[in-house]
């Protein structure tokens, strides 16, 4: 499972002119599911995303995670992250999970994130994209700070 995280000042997802997910300061996660991924991979990646220290402390060093910074999390499915781009000039999706598996694992990831947020009493608030939809994602990358994580 692949996660491209971006530290954002704000981010939102629009589908057919309607905002379906939105966060203020926090993380925009573009989530790619690979063919061999399992719930275990989802759990590992979620742990990394929630605990990755990309927010500044009082000294301006990246020492805080999204929860410690009081930020939110916007989770957007992005099947193109799992593409094989090693050969030629067109991506191959043979390494991407089939849609039914990808949607199941995306939903599992989101439900685990929401469960964790409830257990932690609201931090981080969770927003989502819409699986399988044509989405327009607007964001302000803070820094810019962007990392590719694997779970």
N, C-alpha and C positions, 0 to 999 in steps of 0.2 A: 504494500500500500504506500502510495506516495502523497506527500503533502507539501505544497508550496505555500509557505506562510509569509505574509507581508504585515509589517507593523503599520497600522493605518490611523489617521486622524478621524476618518469616517469611511464607511463603505456601504453600498446598497446594491440590491439586485432587483431588476425590473423585468417582469414578464408581461407581454402584451399591454404595456403602458401602466401596469400596476406594480407598486413596490411590494415584493413578497418577503424581503429580508433586509434588515438595516441595522448597523451598529455605529456607535460613535467611536471613540478611542479604543483600540484593541487590535485584534488579529483578523485578517481576511485569510481563510484557509481554502485553497483550491485543492480538492481531494480527488486523486486518481486511484482507481482500483485495478489491480493487475490480476491476470488469470489465476494465479496460484494463491491469492490472498484468502485469509480466513478471519474469523472473529478475533483470533489471537493477534493477528497483524493489526487489526483495527484498534484493539486495546493498547498495544504498544505505541502506535502512532498517536493516539489520543493522549497518552501519558506524556509523550514528548511535547506535543503541541501545548498542553496546559502548563508544562513545567519549564519550557525552553525560555531562557533568560535573555530577552531582547528589549526590555524596557529599562530606561535609565533610573539609577538610584539618585540620591541627593548629590552625589559627586559627578553625575553625568555618565557613569559607567553602566554598561548593559548587565545589570545584576538582578533585575526583577522579572518574574514571569507575569503572565497576563492577569492572574488572580491578584498577585501582590500589587500590581499597578492599578487595580480597579477597572481593568479593561473588559471588553466584550469579545465575543467570538462569532464570526460569520462564516458558515460552512457551505461551500459551493461545490457541487459535483462537477468534475472536469475530466471527462474520459480521455481527452487528448494528452494528458500528462503521461499516460501509460503507453503512448505510442513508441514504436521502434523507429528511430530516425537515423540509424547507423549507415544505411545504404540508400543511394539514390536521392531524388529530389521530391519524393512524396512519402508521407508517413505511412507506416504499416501498423495496423492495430491488432496483429496476431498476439501480442503480449497483453493486450487489454482484456479485462474480464468481460464475458458476455453480459448483455444488458440486465438480465434477471439477477445474476450474481452481484453485479455492480450495484444495482439498486438495493438489494437486500443488505449488502455490507455498508452502503452509504446510510441507509435507514438505521442500521445497528449502531454505526458510529454516532449519528446525531442523537439517538435515544440515550446512549451511554453518556454523551456530553451533557445532555439536559438533566439526566439523573444525577450526575456529579454536581452540576450547578445547583440543583435543588438541595442536595445534601450539604453544600457549602453555603447555603442561604443567600443565593442570588449572584454570586460572582464565579465565573463570568456569565452575563446574560448571553443567550444563544440565539442567533438568527440563522436562516438557511436560504439556500437557493431552491430551485425546483427541478428534481431529477428529470432528465429527458426533454426539458424545455429549451427554447431559444431564449437565453438570458442576456440582458445587458447589465454589465457590472461596472459601477462607477466607484472610484476610490481615490483617496489622497494618501499615497504611500509616505509614511513619516520617516524621513531619514535621507534617502530611501534605505529601508531595512527589509531584505528578502532572503529567505533560506529555503532550501529543499531538504525535507526530512523523509526518512523511510521508516516504516514500521513493520 
